Structures are given as structure tokens and as C-alpha cells.
Amino acid sequence: VKGIQKRNLPQTALQLKLSGRGSAAAFAGTLAVANPDPGPIDRERLPLARVAAAFSTDFKEIDFKEIKAGIHPAGSLAGKGRANLEGATLDIRVADLDLRAVYSSLRSTRLSGPLELELARTRQRVKGTLAQEDMRLTADAERRGDEIEVRALHARAGDSEARGSG
């Protein structure tokens, strides 16, 4: 088909374990996902090594009370969230994230901080702050289709800093 480019998606063989109890009206339990071959996206891998979540649902909406994820080779995510057919909202805490684990040519980091994510089919938004030692990045950005609006951006490294929006 003309105009369609082949995209290399991350390769993995996820192992899933679901346990829970419920009725026709509700279900609650735990979900564990293991990725036996994690790695950076540019090496066609998925950087998440494992994810575990406690959840409950009324089959209209799912509430994640506790989400924990490990990133290969170091770093973690922890938080809570809610999802339905329209989208999801997540409040997570990042700890010791090494951006090189996500994309191997990036600088090695140990970023930590809170993030709020809103994920829907037509709109995605991220708000939060990631920091390490004398470096800090705070952003509020939203993507709608092909447009990205940066509502606020504040970056600081040492004595240098930049602010902006666009």
C-alpha cells in the first residue's frame, strides 16, 4: 500500500498472570505482566521488565489501586489510575528513570518525580516534574492529532534555566 511506512514495533513475548474474584456485577484482583527480554525502543524492545497492578471493575470502568512497574535495567513507576472505553487517567511516581533504558542513545539519567497522564483516543496530556541532582524539568503538554501544545515548560540545569510555552 502506497504511503504507509513499515514501523518497527517493540518485540516481546509478555507473560501474563491474572487472578481475582467477582460476580456478574463486579470483579477485583491482581494482574502481573513479565517481559523476559526488555530493552530500549531503538533496539526494538520494550523497556518495561515487569508490571503488577491491583484492580477492581464494575465492567464500565476499571480502577487501578496500586500499579508498580520495573524498568530495565533500573528505575520504577508506581501509582494509581482509572480507565474506561473513553481513555485513562494515571497518577504515577517515577523513581530513578534512566532515559538510556528507553532509547539507548540518550544520556544516562536518574530522574524521579510525579507525573499525571490523561490518555484518550484523540488527546493525550502529561503534567509533572522529573528531576535529578541539579537538573529539573517541569512540563504541561497536550497532544491532539498532529498538534502538540506546550502549555508550560520550565527546565533548569545548574545555573541555567529556560521557560516557555507554544
N, C-alpha and C positions, 0 to 999 in steps of 0.2 A: 504494500500500500504506500503510495507516494505521500510524502510529508510527515511520515511517522518515523521517528528515530528509535533505534533499539536502545533501551536503557538498561544498564546493569544494576539489577536489584541485589540487595544483600542475599547471600546464600546461607542457609542454615537448616537444621533439622531439629526443630524445637520439640522438647519433651514436656508434655502437659500432665498435670495431676489435679483433678477436681474432686473435692469431697464436700458433702453437705446434706442437709435435711430440709424437707419442705412439704408443701401441700399444693393444691391447685391454685391457691391464692398468693403464696409467698415461698421463697427459697433462700437459704442462707448457708454459707460455707466458706471454704478456702480454695484458692487456685494457686498452683505453683507451676512456673514455667522455667525450664532449664535450657540453656543454649550450650551444647557441648563444644562448639567451635566458634567462640566470639572473636571479634577483631574489628578494625576500623572500616568504615564505609568505603573508603577508596580502595580497599583490598577485597571488596565485595562481601563483606562480613557485617554482622550486626554486633554493635559494641556491648549490648546487654548480655551479661553472663547468666543472670537469674532474676526472676521477678516472683514475688509472693504477695498475695492480697487476701484479706478477709472481706467478705461482701455479703450484702443482703439485697433482695429484689422483690418487688411486687409484680414483676413481669411487664411493667410500664417503664420503670426506672431502676437502675442499679446503683447502690450506694457502696462505695469502697471505704470502709472504715480504717483500714490500715494497708498501705501499699509500701513494699520495700523492694528495691532493685539494686543489684550489684552490677557495676560496670567493669569490664575487663581492661586493663589489669588492676585498676584501682578506682575508687570513687563509688558513691552510692546516692540513691534517691530514696526519700521516704515521704509519705504524705497521705492524703485522702482525696476523694473525689466523688463525682456523681456523673452518670451518663444515662442518656435515653436515645431514642432514634434521631433526635434533632442534633445531638452533639454531646460534649462532655466538658466539665469544669474540673480542674485539678489544682490543689494547693500542695506544693511539694517543697521539700528542703533538699538542696544539693549539698553534698559533702565531698570535698577533695576530688572534684572532677578534673581529670587530665584530658584536655582537648585533643591531645595526640591520640588518645584511645578512640576518639570519634573519627578523626581524619589524621592520618599519620604524618602529614607534612606540617601540621600546626605545631606551635610552640608548646612545650610541656608546661602544664599548669597544675594548681591545687585549688581550684575555685570552689567556694562554698557560699550558700545564701538561699533565700526564699524566692520561689517563682510561683506566679499564678498563671494558669493556662486556661484559655477558653477555645475549644476546638469544635467547629461546626463545618458542615459541607462547604459553605460559601464564605466562611470567615474564621480566621484564627487570630488569637491575640495572646501576647505574652507580656507580663509585667513582673518586674523583680529586680533584684540586685545580686550580682555574683562578685565575690572579692577574694583576694589573697594578699597577704602581707601589705605592700604599699600600692596595690592595684585594685581598682573598683570600677564596675560598670553597672549603671542603673538604667533601665530602659522600660518604655511602654510603647509597644509596637503592634500594629494590626495589619493583617493581610486580607484583602478582599479581591478575589480573582487574581489579576496580574498586577494589582496595585498594592504597595506597601506604604502605610502611613506610620511614620515615627512620631508619635505624639510628644515624647520627651526622651532625651538621651543625655546622660552625664557620664563621662569617662574620666578617670583620674589615675595617673601613674606617677608616683614620686611627687615632684613639684609641678608637674604638667597636668592640665585638665582641659576638657572640651565639653561644650554643651550645645545642644541643637535639637531641631525638630524638622520634619519635612515629609 
